Amino acid sequence: MSIIKFVKKFKKINRTLFTTPSHSQGAGATPEIASLLGRKFFSCDYSEAEGFDNLSNPIGIIKVAQDNAAKIYNAKSTFFLTNGSTSGIVAAMNAILNRNDKVLISRNCHKSVYNGLVITGAVPVWFMPYYNKDWGIYDPVNIDYLDEMLRKNKDIKLFIMTNPTYEGVISDVNRVASVCKRYNVKLLVDEAHGALWNFHRSLGVPAILEGADIVVQSLHKTAGALNPSAILLIGNDSDINPKQIQESLNLITTTSPSYPLLMNIEGTINYLNSEKGRSKITELVKNVNRLVRTLRDIPNLEVYSYNNDVTKILVKLTNISGFELSDILFEKYNIEDELANEKSVLFLTGLGTTKSKLKKLEKALTEICSNNIKITEAQEDTNLMYTVEPRVKYTPALVWNKPYREVELKYSVSRVAMEVITNYPPGIPVLLPGEVIKKEHLEFLKDRKKIKVLA
Ligand SMILES: Cc1ncc(COP(=O)(O)O)c(C=O)c1O
């Protein structure tokens, strides 16, 4: 029986539980929170009462749901993650990498990869994707560069890439996987933003069908699930042992998983796979495409469209920086974007993005462009900090818990950074603990007075 069916059935049994959680299905819930969330939410929140399963060793309802998902995704195994893609990425790294193993990581990775480096003690070798200055974003993985990196570094065990990127840029994972296989390197694809891809091929080809060993997706980002619902998939042809993934997940996962979240993961996957779900995605794609076509006709406005994920709308205006456009939308139109940089602004859409929401954006952008608001010339692209090649002096694990001190920025050059420096979103690291601070970094850290360095 599936998780949702079992919870529905269990509620009817009305068993008297002297177990956790102590809110006793809502009876003891804090009134303010109960009225905000609704008592029904609490009424589905159980622990491992008789008949429920164990997320760290599923043999019952969770196993049924995960096996069903594996069929849907055409994967060897599927793991439900109630702590986001972050936990999946860390667990996958931990299952593959040992201390001092080398891992090639595309620098536009999410900061969870850093967490994985601390936990595994692996040595990062950084893959620097080409930085597109016109848009302030990273380009797809360059296959020749990847081949060269793997040829030069024969002992790489794993390559980690993000696809699509935060801004929706798509790489050719099929070719990436072929190169990795040639060098006997495992491939982990952070597909956090591609959770709709398995259900609508016009968005992008899912990495699990392209030869990736492990894929991690956030169901909460585009697929309409609650924060932080996610899944981890193992590729059908991969020799990764699912038991290793389970054991790694068990190291970092709660022993009291949220049943509302587990039901949400199961329900979201089944919905996306249903006729209704698929037509909802089709409707979203149609609506976004329609908006993009309209936006393309607006003078002074450009929409990014070079093999990108349709659900990410990236625009830029001539004469107005991305930051300024973002401010105008926020202050004057009460519209909040996902991310802005000097050049462009990103609007994230997903299952909950209605036609009327898109219409509001269209109206605001049309008005801003027709008023021809000219604030200032676009400034130097501060995101260029992402082009500074990292120099790893110590691995993140080696400097973890080591003493540090704060120094003024001007005295920090050539010292070893002891902070994760990143803008969030997108959470891409600029400097990581163990990396040498270069002169080029300072220019982009002007807002700070001090920085933590190795003592
Ligand atoms: C590319 C990418 N990977 C991973 C994550 C982490 O996902 P989650 O929030 O599900 O832990 C994010 C979140 O922002 C992300 O943008």
Ligand as a Chemical Component Dictionary entry (heavy atoms), coordinates in Angstrom:
data_LIG
# 
_chem_comp.id                   LIG 
_chem_comp.type                 NON-POLYMER 
_chem_comp.pdbx_formal_charge   0 
_chem_comp.three_letter_code    LIG 
# 
loop_
_chem_comp_atom.comp_id 
_chem_comp_atom.atom_id 
_chem_comp_atom.alt_atom_id 
_chem_comp_atom.type_symbol 
_chem_comp_atom.charge 
_chem_comp_atom.model_Cartn_x 
_chem_comp_atom.model_Cartn_y 
_chem_comp_atom.model_Cartn_z 
_chem_comp_atom.pdbx_ordinal 
LIG C1 C1 C 0 21.211 24.342 -8.201 1  
LIG C2 C2 C 0 20.726 24.012 -6.819 2  
LIG N1 N1 N 0 21.063 22.838 -6.282 3  
LIG C3 C3 C 0 20.665 22.477 -5.045 4  
LIG C4 C4 C 0 19.901 23.324 -4.282 5  
LIG C5 C5 C 0 19.451 22.872 -2.922 6  
LIG O1 O1 O 0 18.132 22.452 -3.006 7  
LIG P1 P1 P 0 17.195 22.257 -1.733 8  
LIG O2 O2 O 0 16.676 23.609 -1.390 9  
LIG O3 O3 O 0 16.116 21.337 -2.231 10 
LIG O4 O4 O 0 17.991 21.659 -0.656 11 
LIG C6 C6 C 0 19.532 24.572 -4.793 12 
LIG C7 C7 C 0 18.750 25.502 -3.972 13 
LIG O5 O5 O 0 18.724 26.685 -4.136 14 
LIG C8 C8 C 0 19.956 24.927 -6.100 15 
LIG O6 O6 O 0 19.634 26.092 -6.641 16 
# 
loop_
_chem_comp_bond.comp_id 
_chem_comp_bond.atom_id_1 
_chem_comp_bond.atom_id_2 
_chem_comp_bond.value_order 
_chem_comp_bond.pdbx_ordinal 
LIG C1 C2 SING 1  
LIG C2 N1 SING 2  
LIG C2 C8 DOUB 3  
LIG N1 C3 DOUB 4  
LIG C3 C4 SING 5  
LIG C4 C5 SING 6  
LIG C4 C6 DOUB 7  
LIG C5 O1 SING 8  
LIG O1 P1 SING 9  
LIG P1 O2 DOUB 10 
LIG P1 O3 SING 11 
LIG P1 O4 SING 12 
LIG C6 C7 SING 13 
LIG C6 C8 SING 14 
LIG C7 O5 DOUB 15 
LIG C8 O6 SING 16 
# 
